[in-house]
Amino acid sequence: MAENGKLPLLLLNGPNLNTLGLRQPDVYGDTTLAEVVRDCEKLAAELGFGLRAAQTNHEGEMIDWLHEARGHVGGIIINPGAWTHTSVALADALVIPEVPIVEVHISNIHRREPFRHHSYVSPLAEGVIAGFGVRGYEYAVRFLADVLAGSADG
């Protein structure tokens, strides 16, 4: 818990997001995941929150992190990558921490292949941010900070 009594935000990124800045820059841009995390940590601190960040290409590891988050984080920002469209197990794990969730996608998944249009995460999320590039992470931090402060627009 932070000195101010607020639990930190948890920023999780799924498969292949470790290659941000390299993989398909025409779709995902040239900003690296390390830069995204740095910027989110800075913004969260400005808003009075700590931020923990992690990325994995292993679904079980992501699920373990979600189990461990219960009681230790105030909210979750997640870019599940391809697991968005495939993982019931991830969706089941996302309810365990019992905190607000914001789903983030760098690209607009609804303008891409049809299989990307369905999300197992969206029904669990307070909000979904898609198509704004890596700025979506900043929007998610701001929104979640507002939700946790009790001032988000309904």
Accessible surface in RSA format (square Angstrom, percent):
REM  Atomic radii and reference values for relative SASA: ProtOr
REM  Chains: A
REM  Algorithm: Lee & Richards
REM  Probe-radius: 1.40
REM  Slices: 20
REM RES _ NUM      All-atoms   Total-Side   Main-Chain    Non-polar    All polar
REM                ABS   REL    ABS   REL    ABS   REL    ABS   REL    ABS   REL
RES MET A   1   160.23  83.0  89.81  59.4  70.42 167.7  71.16  60.5  89.07 118.0
RES ALA A   2    35.30  32.5  17.34  26.8  17.96  40.9  28.77  40.5   6.53  17.3
RES GLU A   3   191.23 109.8 147.52 111.6  43.71 104.1  69.72 134.9 121.51  99.2
RES ASN A   4    81.71  56.4  43.42  42.0  38.29  92.2  44.89 108.0  36.82  35.6
RES GLY A   5    43.86  54.1   0.00   N/A  43.86  54.1  25.01  68.6  18.85  42.2
RES LYS A   6    75.89  37.0  70.68  43.4   5.21  12.4  51.63  46.5  24.26  25.8
RES LEU A   7    48.77  27.2  43.35  31.0   5.42  13.6  43.35  30.4   5.42  14.6
RES PRO A   8    17.56  12.8  17.56  16.0   0.00   0.0  17.56  14.5   0.00   0.0
RES LEU A   9     0.07   0.0   0.07   0.1   0.00   0.0   0.07   0.1   0.00   0.0
RES LEU A  10     5.97   3.3   5.97   4.3   0.00   0.0   5.97   4.2   0.00   0.0
RES LEU A  11     0.07   0.0   0.07   0.1   0.00   0.0   0.07   0.1   0.00   0.0
RES LEU A  12     0.32   0.2   0.32   0.2   0.00   0.0   0.32   0.2   0.00   0.0
RES ASN A  13     1.22   0.8   1.22   1.2   0.00   0.0   0.00   0.0   1.22   1.2
RES GLY A  14     0.00   0.0   0.00   N/A   0.00   0.0   0.00   0.0   0.00   0.0
RES PRO A  15    18.40  13.4  15.41  14.0   2.99  10.9  15.41  12.7   2.99  18.6
RES ASN A  16    68.84  47.5  66.87  64.6   1.97   4.7   2.40   5.8  66.44  64.2
RES LEU A  17     7.89   4.4   7.89   5.6   0.00   0.0   7.89   5.5   0.00   0.0
RES ASN A  18    77.75  53.6  52.92  51.1  24.83  59.8  18.74  45.1  59.01  57.0
RES THR A  19    42.40  30.2  42.05  42.6   0.36   0.8  42.07  56.5   0.33   0.5
RES LEU A  20     7.90   4.4   3.16   2.3   4.74  11.9   4.31   3.0   3.60   9.7
RES GLY A  21    16.71  20.6   0.00   N/A  16.71  20.6   0.97   2.7  15.74  35.3
RES LEU A  22   146.61  81.6 123.67  88.5  22.94  57.7 127.34  89.4  19.27  51.9
RES ARG A  23    80.35  33.7  71.32  36.4   9.03  21.5  35.37  48.3  44.97  27.3
RES GLN A  24    79.74  44.6  69.46  50.8  10.28  24.5  29.87  63.6  49.86  37.8
RES PRO A  25    72.01  52.5  62.16  56.7   9.85  35.8  62.57  51.7   9.44  58.7
RES ASP A  26   132.21  92.6  86.70  86.3  45.51 107.6  52.59 123.8  79.62  79.4
RES VAL A  27    48.51  31.9  28.35  25.7  20.16  48.6  32.81  28.5  15.70  42.6
RES TYR A  28    21.84  10.2  18.78  10.7   3.06   8.0  13.84  10.4   7.99   9.9
RES GLY A  29    31.84  39.3   0.00   N/A  31.84  39.3  29.39  80.6   2.46   5.5
RES ASP A  30   113.56  79.5  97.93  97.5  15.63  36.9  27.19  64.0  86.36  86.1
RES THR A  31    35.78  25.4  33.82  34.3   1.96   4.7  12.28  16.5  23.50  35.5
RES THR A  32    55.11  39.2  55.11  55.9   0.00   0.0  52.32  70.3   2.78   4.2
RES LEU A  33    20.95  11.7  19.59  14.0   1.35   3.4  19.59  13.8   1.35   3.6
RES ALA A  34    77.00  70.8  60.58  93.5  16.42  37.4  68.80  96.9   8.20  21.7
RES GLU A  35    63.50  36.5  62.70  47.4   0.80   1.9  14.60  28.2  48.89  39.9
RES VAL A  36     5.31   3.5   2.30   2.1   3.02   7.3   5.22   4.5   0.10   0.3
RES VAL A  37    29.62  19.5  29.62  26.8   0.00   0.0  29.62  25.7   0.00   0.0
RES ARG A  38   137.83  57.9 135.40  69.0   2.43   5.8  69.07  94.4  68.76  41.7
RES ASP A  39    71.20  49.9  65.54  65.2   5.65  13.4  27.82  65.5  43.37  43.3
RES CYS A  40     3.83   2.9   2.94   3.3   0.90   2.1   0.88   2.2   2.96   3.2
RES GLU A  41    78.01  44.8  72.99  55.2   5.02  12.0  20.64  39.9  57.37  46.8
RES LYS A  42   137.04  66.9 128.95  79.1   8.10  19.3  79.09  71.2  57.95  61.7
RES LEU A  43    14.95   8.3  13.81   9.9   1.14   2.9  14.67  10.3   0.28   0.8
RES ALA A  44     0.17   0.2   0.04   0.1   0.13   0.3   0.17   0.2   0.00   0.0
RES ALA A  45    68.58  63.1  48.54  74.9  20.05  45.6  51.85  73.0  16.74  44.3
RES GLU A  46   117.28  67.3  78.21  59.2  39.07  93.0  47.06  91.0  70.22  57.3
RES LEU A  47    59.62  33.2  42.91  30.7  16.71  42.0  48.61  34.1  11.01  29.6
RES GLY A  48    24.69  30.4   0.00   N/A  24.69  30.4  24.02  65.9   0.67   1.5
RES PHE A  49    12.10   6.1   6.86   4.3   5.24  13.6   9.43   5.7   2.67   7.6
RES GLY A  50    29.31  36.2   0.00   N/A  29.31  36.2  27.87  76.5   1.44   3.2
RES LEU A  51    22.81  12.7   0.01   0.0  22.80  57.3   0.01   0.0  22.80  61.4
RES ARG A  52   104.81  44.0 100.12  51.0   4.69  11.2  54.78  74.9  50.02  30.3
RES ALA A  53    39.07  35.9   5.28   8.1  33.79  76.9   5.80   8.2  33.27  88.1
RES ALA A  54    32.47  29.9  20.59  31.8  11.88  27.0  31.60  44.5   0.87   2.3
RES GLN A  55    44.64  25.0  22.06  16.1  22.58  53.8   9.48  20.2  35.16  26.7
RES THR A  56     4.67   3.3   0.56   0.6   4.10   9.8   4.22   5.7   0.44   0.7
RES ASN A  57    69.82  48.1  50.38  48.7  19.43  46.8  17.75  42.7  52.06  50.3
RES HIS A  58   125.57  68.6 121.59  84.5   3.98  10.2  78.19  80.6  47.38  55.1
RES GLU A  59    58.12  33.4  52.49  39.7   5.63  13.4  14.47  28.0  43.65  35.6
RES GLY A  60    44.57  55.0   0.00   N/A  44.57  55.0  35.87  98.4   8.70  19.5
RES GLU A  61    74.45  42.7  67.73  51.2   6.72  16.0  21.70  42.0  52.75  43.1
RES MET A  62     0.00   0.0   0.00   0.0   0.00   0.0   0.00   0.0   0.00   0.0
RES ILE A  63    29.27  16.7  29.27  21.8   0.00   0.0  29.27  21.1   0.00   0.0
RES ASP A  64    75.12  52.6  73.95  73.6   1.16   2.8  12.78  30.1  62.34  62.2
RES TRP A  65    54.47  21.9  52.89  25.6   1.58   3.7  32.61  17.4  21.86  35.5
RES LEU A  66     0.00   0.0   0.00   0.0   0.00   0.0   0.00   0.0   0.00   0.0
RES HIS A  67    85.44  46.7  73.44  51.0  12.00  30.7  51.25  52.8  34.19  39.8
RES GLU A  68   109.95  63.1  95.69  72.4  14.26  33.9  48.97  94.7  60.98  49.8
RES ALA A  69     0.00   0.0   0.00   0.0   0.00   0.0   0.00   0.0   0.00   0.0
RES ARG A  70   120.70  50.7 110.23  56.2  10.47  24.9  37.24  50.9  83.47  50.6
RES GLY A  71    56.09  69.2   0.00   N/A  56.09  69.2  35.52  97.5  20.57  46.1
RES HIS A  72   108.06  59.1 103.61  72.0   4.44  11.4  55.49  57.2  52.57  61.2
RES VAL A  73     1.18   0.8   0.00   0.0   1.18   2.8   0.00   0.0   1.18   3.2
RES GLY A  74    10.94  13.5   0.00   N/A  10.94  13.5   9.34  25.6   1.60   3.6
RES GLY A  75     0.00   0.0   0.00   N/A   0.00   0.0   0.00   0.0   0.00   0.0
RES ILE A  76     0.00   0.0   0.00   0.0   0.00   0.0   0.00   0.0   0.00   0.0
RES ILE A  77     0.21   0.1   0.21   0.2   0.00   0.0   0.21   0.2   0.00   0.0
RES ILE A  78     0.00   0.0   0.00   0.0   0.00   0.0   0.00   0.0   0.00   0.0
RES ASN A  79     3.82   2.6   3.82   3.7   0.00   0.0   0.00   0.0   3.82   3.7
RES PRO A  80     0.00   0.0   0.00   0.0   0.00   0.0   0.00   0.0   0.00   0.0
RES GLY A  81    16.44  20.3   0.00   N/A  16.44  20.3  15.88  43.6   0.56   1.2
RES ALA A  82    46.85  43.1  42.24  65.2   4.60  10.5  42.27  59.5   4.58  12.1
RES TRP A  83    26.74  10.7  26.66  12.9   0.08   0.2   9.87   5.3  16.87  27.4
RES THR A  84     0.00   0.0   0.00   0.0   0.00   0.0   0.00   0.0   0.00   0.0
RES HIS A  85    21.93  12.0   6.55   4.6  15.38  39.4   3.30   3.4  18.64  21.7
RES THR A  86    95.03  67.6  67.39  68.3  27.64  65.9  64.85  87.1  30.18  45.6
RES SER A  87     5.42   4.6   0.81   1.1   4.61  10.6   5.19  11.1   0.23   0.3
RES VAL A  88    81.36  53.5  78.90  71.4   2.46   5.9  78.90  68.6   2.46   6.7
RES ALA A  89    51.03  46.9  39.97  61.7  11.05  25.1  45.51  64.1   5.52  14.6
RES LEU A  90     0.07   0.0   0.07   0.0   0.00   0.0   0.07   0.0   0.00   0.0
RES ALA A  91    12.69  11.7  11.60  17.9   1.09   2.5  11.89  16.7   0.80   2.1
RES ASP A  92    89.48  62.7  84.32  83.9   5.16  12.2  27.99  65.9  61.49  61.3
RES ALA A  93     2.58   2.4   1.25   1.9   1.32   3.0   2.31   3.3   0.26   0.7
RES LEU A  94     1.03   0.6   0.00   0.0   1.03   2.6   0.00   0.0   1.03   2.8
RES VAL A  95    79.43  52.3  68.56  62.1  10.87  26.2  74.00  64.3   5.43  14.7
RES ILE A  96    60.89  34.6  56.87  42.4   4.02   9.7  60.89  43.8   0.00   0.0
RES PRO A  97     4.85   3.5   0.00   0.0   4.85  17.6   0.00   0.0   4.85  30.2
RES GLU A  98   128.27  73.6  92.19  69.7  36.08  85.9  40.75  78.8  87.51  71.5
RES VAL A  99    29.86  19.6  13.50  12.2  16.36  39.4  18.64  16.2  11.22  30.4
RES PRO A 100    28.72  20.9  23.12  21.1   5.60  20.4  28.05  23.2   0.66   4.1
RES ILE A 101     5.60   3.2   5.11   3.8   0.50   1.2   5.11   3.7   0.50   1.3
RES VAL A 102     0.43   0.3   0.43   0.4   0.00   0.0   0.43   0.4   0.00   0.0
RES GLU A 103     0.00   0.0   0.00   0.0   0.00   0.0   0.00   0.0   0.00   0.0
RES VAL A 104     0.00   0.0   0.00   0.0   0.00   0.0   0.00   0.0   0.00   0.0
RES HIS A 105     8.99   4.9   8.38   5.8   0.60   1.5   2.37   2.4   6.61   7.7
RES ILE A 106     6.06   3.4   1.25   0.9   4.81  11.6   1.25   0.9   4.81  13.1
RES SER A 107    14.20  12.0   8.54  11.4   5.66  13.0  11.42  24.3   2.78   3.9
RES ASN A 108    51.74  35.7  46.24  44.7   5.50  13.2  10.03  24.1  41.71  40.3
RES ILE A 109     7.01   4.0   7.01   5.2   0.00   0.0   7.01   5.0   0.00   0.0
RES HIS A 110   105.83  57.8  89.01  61.9  16.82  43.0  63.20  65.1  42.63  49.6
RES ARG A 111   204.15  85.7 166.34  84.8  37.81  90.0  51.21  70.0 152.94  92.7
RES ARG A 112    47.69  20.0  31.59  16.1  16.10  38.3  24.37  33.3  23.32  14.1
RES GLU A 113    75.10  43.1  69.65  52.7   5.46  13.0  40.95  79.2  34.15  27.9
RES PRO A 114   109.73  80.0 100.48  91.6   9.26  33.7 100.79  83.2   8.94  55.6
RES PHE A 115   120.84  60.5 103.09  63.9  17.75  46.2 115.01  69.7   5.83  16.7
RES ARG A 116    38.22  16.0  38.22  19.5   0.00   0.0   0.12   0.2  38.10  23.1
RES HIS A 117    76.43  41.8  62.53  43.5  13.90  35.6  42.76  44.1  33.67  39.2
RES HIS A 118    99.10  54.2  94.21  65.5   4.88  12.5  69.70  71.8  29.40  34.2
RES SER A 119    11.74   9.9   4.02   5.4   7.72  17.8   4.02   8.6   7.72  10.8
RES TYR A 120    81.14  37.9  74.57  42.4   6.57  17.1  35.12  26.4  46.02  56.7
RES VAL A 121     0.22   0.1   0.22   0.2   0.00   0.0   0.22   0.2   0.00   0.0
RES SER A 122    38.04  32.1  29.54  39.4   8.50  19.6  23.59  50.2  14.45  20.2
RES PRO A 123   111.18  81.0  68.46  62.4  42.72 155.3  81.64  67.4  29.53 183.6
RES LEU A 124    60.88  33.9  37.44  26.8  23.44  58.9  42.91  30.1  17.97  48.4
RES ALA A 125    21.14  19.4   0.00   0.0  21.14  48.1   0.65   0.9  20.49  54.3
RES GLU A 126   106.52  61.2  74.38  56.3  32.14  76.5   6.84  13.2  99.69  81.4
RES GLY A 127    22.28  27.5   0.00   N/A  22.28  27.5  22.28  61.2   0.00   0.0
RES VAL A 128    64.98  42.8  33.16  30.0  31.81  76.7  33.16  28.8  31.81  86.3
RES ILE A 129    24.48  13.9  22.56  16.8   1.92   4.6  24.48  17.6   0.00   0.0
RES ALA A 130    23.31  21.4   7.65  11.8  15.67  35.6   7.65  10.8  15.67  41.5
RES GLY A 131    38.05  46.9   0.00   N/A  38.05  46.9   5.77  15.8  32.28  72.3
RES PHE A 132   103.33  51.7 100.84  62.5   2.49   6.5 102.88  62.4   0.45   1.3
RES GLY A 133    25.73  31.7   0.00   N/A  25.73  31.7  23.05  63.3   2.68   6.0
RES VAL A 134    39.18  25.8  31.20  28.2   7.98  19.2  31.20  27.1   7.98  21.6
RES ARG A 135   141.43  59.4 138.22  70.5   3.21   7.6  52.83  72.2  88.60  53.7
RES GLY A 136     0.07   0.1   0.00   N/A   0.07   0.1   0.07   0.2   0.00   0.0
RES TYR A 137     1.38   0.6   1.33   0.8   0.05   0.1   1.33   1.0   0.05   0.1
RES GLU A 138    68.22  39.2  67.11  50.8   1.11   2.6  16.88  32.6  51.34  41.9
RES TYR A 139    82.76  38.6  78.44  44.6   4.33  11.3  57.20  43.0  25.57  31.5
RES ALA A 140     0.00   0.0   0.00   0.0   0.00   0.0   0.00   0.0   0.00   0.0
RES VAL A 141     0.07   0.0   0.07   0.1   0.00   0.0   0.07   0.1   0.00   0.0
RES ARG A 142   106.03  44.5 105.09  53.6   0.93   2.2  39.64  54.2  66.39  40.2
RES PHE A 143    62.91  31.5  59.34  36.8   3.57   9.3  62.53  37.9   0.38   1.1
RES LEU A 144     0.00   0.0   0.00   0.0   0.00   0.0   0.00   0.0   0.00   0.0
RES ALA A 145     5.88   5.4   4.70   7.3   1.17   2.7   4.98   7.0   0.89   2.4
RES ASP A 146    64.84  45.4  64.75  64.4   0.10   0.2   1.23   2.9  63.61  63.4
RES VAL A 147    37.47  24.7  24.29  22.0  13.17  31.7  25.93  22.5  11.54  31.3
RES LEU A 148    60.15  33.5  26.43  18.9  33.72  84.8  28.99  20.4  31.16  83.9
RES ALA A 149    70.00  64.4  32.27  49.8  37.73  85.8  42.01  59.2  27.99  74.1
RES GLY A 150    69.50  85.7   0.00   N/A  69.50  85.7  34.08  93.5  35.43  79.3
RES SER A 151    74.77  63.2  48.80  65.1  25.97  59.8  47.72 101.6  27.05  37.9
RES ALA A 152    34.41  31.6   8.80  13.6  25.61  58.3  10.63  15.0  23.78  63.0
RES ASP A 153   140.06  98.1 117.29 116.7  22.77  53.8  40.83  96.1  99.23  99.0
RES GLY A 154   125.12 154.3   0.00   N/A 125.12 154.3  65.95 181.0  59.17 132.5
END  Absolute sums over single chains surface
CHAIN  1 A     7617.9       5734.9       1883.0       4125.9       3492.0
END  Absolute sums over all chains
TOTAL          7617.9       5734.9       1883.0       4125.9       3492.0
